[in-house]
Amino acid sequence: MKELKRFDVHQRVKAFQARTEAFYLKQVDVFQQSPPWAPFPLAVMTCIGVEMVGSYKYGDAFGDRNDHFKNLVEDMDAGFGQTHSAPDGKDHKLSYFIYKGFRNSLAHGYYGEWVFITHQSDRVKKFRYSPPKKLVVLNVYWFYQRFKKVCLEYFAQLLADRDPGSVALKTFNATFEKKFSLWLK
């Protein structure tokens, strides 16, 4: 950890990328194979990944808005930026459905509201909104694969960015320093 203090922003990106690949992606990849057949743990772990990468890409949200989570979900597919009627009687972007009715429900109550998962790509290749039921059906295997692709593209973008003053690198570094503050003292 002594070296971490001396790392420049690109070395920090490389270190965080290595950590993410070894301790997150490679371990979560196991859930998409059969055996084990594990769509529910894959759904939970994908939400954790979206939360993690979103906070580095967009910065931590203030309060409980979690815009970083919703923004990363919209990066995964433009369709998540579409607005539809929700069970609460309001109109929301589908990224909000994923945040409120999926991520929060899984993390705080071990169930899903507004969003239901499937593993059957013949039924839902990516995701589908149902207007009469006001809910989203999400193919959890697609969701993880799409997250993984966006995650790896994000690291590649950061490493290709040669301007240490760029917004992307500054946002990454500010989040890195916040999350690893104990080791940077």
CORBELWO-V944648 format. One record per residue. PHI is phi in whole degrees, -180 to 180 (999 if undefined). PSI is psi in radians with two decimals (none if undefined). D_FIRST is the distance of its C-alpha to the first C-alpha in Angstrom with 2 decimals. Layout:
BEGIN
phi={PHI:PHI}
psi={PSI:PSI}
d_first={D_FIRST:D_FIRST}
END
This chain:
BEGIN
phi={999:-59:-64:-56:-63:-93:-65:-81:-62:-69:-67:-66:-61:-61:-65:-69:-63:-61:-64:-63:-67:-74:-101:-123:-58:-64:-79:-75:-52:-59:-69:-96:-105:-125:-76:-79:-94:-143:-64:-68:-60:-64:-63:-63:-67:-66:-62:-64:-64:-62:-60:-65:-67:-59:-68:-77:-75:-113:84:-70:-75:-84:66:-121:-68:52:-60:-62:-65:-64:-63:-67:-60:-68:-63:-70:-163:-59:-61:-71:-88:-76:-100:-143:-70:-114:-61:-81:87:-110:-96:-141:-67:-64:-62:-68:-56:-64:-71:-75:-92:-128:-58:-65:-63:-68:-73:-106:-145:60:-157:-116:-120:66:-133:-125:-100:-138:-113:-94:-70:-71:-92:-143:-71:-124:-155:-145:-95:-107:-59:-67:-94:56:-145:-114:-107:-120:-79:-67:-71:-62:-57:-67:-62:-67:-58:-60:-64:-64:-61:-66:-64:-62:-63:-62:-62:-62:-70:-81:-75:-95:-97:-62:-95:-66:-59:-60:-71:-64:-64:-57:-64:-62:-68:-58:-65:-69:-71:-108:-57:-59:-90:-96:-74}
psi={-0.33:-0.69:-0.54:-0.62:-0.58:-0.13:2.41:3.09:-0.65:-0.63:-0.61:-0.72:-0.82:-0.74:-0.76:-0.64:-0.79:-0.74:-0.78:-0.76:-0.77:-0.79:-0.08:-1.22:-0.87:-0.57:-0.63:-0.54:-0.55:-0.58:-0.24:0.06:2.80:2.12:2.82:2.59:1.90:1.08:-0.61:-0.88:-0.59:-0.69:-0.81:-0.82:-0.58:-0.72:-0.65:-0.74:-0.74:-0.76:-0.81:-0.99:-0.67:-0.67:-0.56:-0.65:-0.69:-0.08:2.73:2.36:2.62:2.59:-2.41:0.41:-0.62:0.79:-0.55:-0.65:-0.89:-0.70:-0.73:-0.66:-0.72:-0.54:-0.54:-0.58:2.26:-0.45:-0.45:-0.20:-0.09:2.56:2.36:2.86:2.42:2.86:-0.33:0.05:0.00:2.91:2.34:2.71:2.65:-0.43:-0.58:-0.69:-0.82:-0.70:-1.01:-0.83:-0.04:-1.17:-0.90:-0.76:-0.71:-0.78:-0.62:-0.20:-0.02:0.70:2.97:2.45:2.56:-0.36:2.24:2.50:2.68:2.76:-0.02:1.82:-0.34:-0.36:-0.79:1.99:-0.75:-1.41:2.79:2.33:2.36:1.86:-0.75:-0.60:-0.22:0.87:2.91:2.37:2.19:2.22:1.91:-0.51:-0.72:-0.77:-0.81:-0.81:-0.69:-0.74:-0.81:-0.74:-0.80:-0.69:-0.87:-0.64:-0.64:-0.82:-0.73:-0.72:-0.80:-0.76:-0.47:-0.32:2.02:-0.05:1.78:-0.25:0.08:2.67:-0.75:-0.82:-0.64:-0.77:-0.80:-0.88:-0.70:-0.74:-0.74:-0.83:-0.60:-0.83:-0.56:0.41:-0.62:-0.65:-0.20:-0.05:none}
d_first={0.00:3.81:5.36:5.21:7.41:9.69:10.29:13.89:15.26:16.30:13.00:11.70:14.91:14.49:11.10:12.74:15.90:14.61:13.23:16.59:18.66:17.32:16.97:19.68:22.27:22.79:23.12:25.36:27.46:28.86:30.68:32.84:34.43:37.32:36.75:34.95:36.88:34.63:35.43:34.60:31.02:30.62:31.91:29.50:26.45:27.70:27.94:24.33:23.37:25.70:24.24:20.64:21.56:24.24:22.00:19.92:23.17:25.31:23.15:23.43:27.10:28.49:30.32:30.87:32.23:29.36:30.67:27.47:28.39:32.00:31.27:29.17:31.97:34.43:32.42:32.90:36.68:38.95:41.14:38.66:39.61:43.23:44.76:46.77:48.39:46.29:47.50:46.89:49.74:47.67:46.66:42.98:40.98:40.08:36.39:37.25:38.94:35.75:33.71:36.28:38.27:35.68:32.04:33.05:35.69:33.45:30.60:32.93:35.97:35.48:38.24:38.95:41.25:42.59:40.56:41.37:39.75:41.44:40.41:43.74:43.56:47.37:47.56:44.79:42.98:40.48:41.58:44.91:46.05:49.20:51.33:53.66:50.91:48.44:45.49:43.15:43.00:39.72:39.15:35.77:35.24:35.93:33.69:30.64:31.51:32.03:28.73:26.94:28.81:28.07:24.33:24.23:26.51:24.25:21.30:23.89:25.26:21.99:21.30:24.96:24.89:24.95:25.51:22.30:24.63:25.81:25.96:24.08:21.01:21.24:21.57:18.63:16.39:17.86:17.24:13.62:13.11:15.23:13.67:9.99:11.33:10.04:6.36:8.13:10.41}
END
